[in-house]
Amino acid sequence: MDTHRFDALVIGAGIAGATAAAHLAPTHRLALLEAEEVAGHHTTGRSAAIWILNYGTADARLLTAASRGFFEDPPRGFAETPLAHRRAVLTVADAAQRAALEATLAEGEGLEPLSPEEARALVPALRADYLAAASIERDAFDIDVAALHQGFLRQAKAAGGVLALRHRAGRIWRAGGLWHAETSGGAVFAAPVLVNAAGAWGDEVARLAEVAPLGLQPKRRTALILDPGRWDSADWPLVGDVAHSWYVRPEARRKLMVSPADETDSEPCDAQPDELDIAIAIDRMQQALDIPVHRVEHRWAGLRTFTPDRGLALGPCAAPGFFWCVGQGGYGIQTAPAAGRLLAHLIRGTEPEAELRAAVPLTDPRRFST
Ligand SMILES: Cc1cc2nc3c(=O)[nH]c(=O)nc-3n(C[C@H](O)[C@H](O)[C@H](O)COP(=O)(O)OP(=O)(O)OC[C@H]3O[C@@H](n4cnc5c(N)ncnc54)[C@H](O)[C@@H]3O)c2cc1C
């Protein structure tokens, strides 16, 4: 079998792998190996596509903040359309959740309290007998995930990177100072650096390479699309409860995306929605919003993959040349530009910019070594 020699192999062409590839390609001749026929078939193509500062672990918040500038002002020619579209995030609470909302307001950054009347002026479908308190994050935005993902893939290719679709790395070994990956496409790729950006399959790829797994846990999340009937929801904020037990988000063509914010443990797989989770999503949403549901127009599920402490894992491990880029959980899109930049620094051995430095110890994969 022919061996194709590169400076770096990136396994997985979701947003994590695409971003890593785009940042590395200017200095490393690289191959981006993707098992599927299209890049983005798994979690990256199934997200809610929103940027929220007050979300996730400390490292995710740092990387989210450090990614903001990229979304708002991407490099010239990166995408044909804007990546960010302003959309506030409204957090609501019923009477029993009042204290939780107050705690969120006290801890969060840039959150404002809203009276129930103010919240209902923004989202008139909110039930008066449900809503006790609310807060708003005005600075959040929708992300054009397809444009972002394609932009990074284009950048990687423009700098000489090779995207190899239908190339699942099935056997991985290190010999002569090089990582070798034999793929389902019938080729062997070899390079001194291997980046594991395989999402839910991250631990599986590590085991293939005889590298200690991190204890990644993929968790299924469900979403559905429905018609909000008489409501014109186009300009609503994203609305969710403070317990993170449901949220709704306006979609194109006056539709609404609804999620029960589920986190069901799963094996790595092509995740499919479960009817019970769809019913739970509708039930929770209807307790807060007066929206009759006649028909679910579309449904899907995706795997959000977490490390044991729910922070990202970006960087080296004990195995020489093996770099992790996993554990993006529910924030892999909004953290992507900064995460890719940070990983490239760690691979090159250059000093990360000041805004990224605090994330280095928090995202170091070696924190899970025993
Ligand atoms: C319903 C839902 C809502 C979400 N909402 C948001 C949101 O609003 N904002 C946000 O920032 N994030 C959100 N997320 C999370 C976000 O989508 C993920 O964090 C992100 O997409 C993870 O990207 P990834 O590249 O790690 O994984 P993936 O996109 O799954 O990519 C991994 C790739 O690796 C490939 N692969 C695996 N094994 C191999 C192998 N052996 N060889 C070659 N290729 C391999 C797979 O085929 C896959 O394409 C959401 C997720 C879900 C499911």
The ligand as a Gaussian input file, in Angstrom:
#p B3LYP/6-31G(d) Opt

LIG

0 1
 C      -28.639000      19.618000      19.374000
 C      -27.283000      20.250000      19.555000
 C      -27.204000      21.620000      19.763000
 C      -25.944000      22.239000      19.875000
 N      -25.899000      23.599000      19.954000
 C      -24.703000      24.232000      19.975000
 C      -24.640000      25.653000      19.978000
 O      -25.671000      26.338000      19.928000
 N      -23.410000      26.247000      20.013000
 C      -22.253000      25.513000      20.049000
 O      -21.168000      26.099000      20.086000
 N      -22.285000      24.163000      20.027000
 C      -23.477000      23.502000      19.991000
 N      -23.534000      22.145000      19.973000
 C      -22.257000      21.397000      20.102000
 C      -21.461000      21.369000      18.826000
 O      -22.281000      21.000000      17.749000
 C      -20.287000      20.374000      19.009000
 O      -19.513000      20.722000      20.135000
 C      -19.358000      20.320000      17.794000
 O      -20.092000      20.189000      16.593000
 C      -18.383000      19.154000      17.924000
 O      -17.590000      19.128000      16.745000
 P      -16.569000      17.965000      16.456000
 O      -15.833000      18.342000      15.228000
 O      -15.826000      17.662000      17.702000
 O      -17.481000      16.652000      16.223000
 P      -18.132000      16.078000      14.876000
 O      -18.817000      17.117000      14.098000
 O      -18.965000      14.897000      15.282000
 O      -16.876000      15.615000      14.025000
 C      -16.109000      14.476000      14.334000
 C      -15.795000      13.810000      13.001000
 O      -14.831000      12.791000      13.201000
 C      -15.083000      11.794000      12.228000
 N      -14.406000      10.558000      12.637000
 C      -14.619000       9.814000      13.747000
 N      -13.788000       8.758000      13.787000
 C      -13.017000       8.821000      12.667000
 C      -11.974000       8.016000      12.141000
 N      -11.543000       6.911000      12.779000
 N      -11.415000       8.377000      10.961000
 C      -11.823000       9.495000      10.291000
 N      -12.828000      10.294000      10.756000
 C      -13.408000       9.968000      11.931000
 C      -16.609000      11.684000      12.242000
 O      -17.101000      11.079000      11.061000
 C      -17.011000      13.142000      12.376000
 O      -17.286000      13.748000      11.138000
 C      -24.748000      21.464000      19.825000
 C      -24.827000      20.094000      19.621000
 C      -26.076000      19.491000      19.467000
 C      -26.146000      18.014000      19.199000

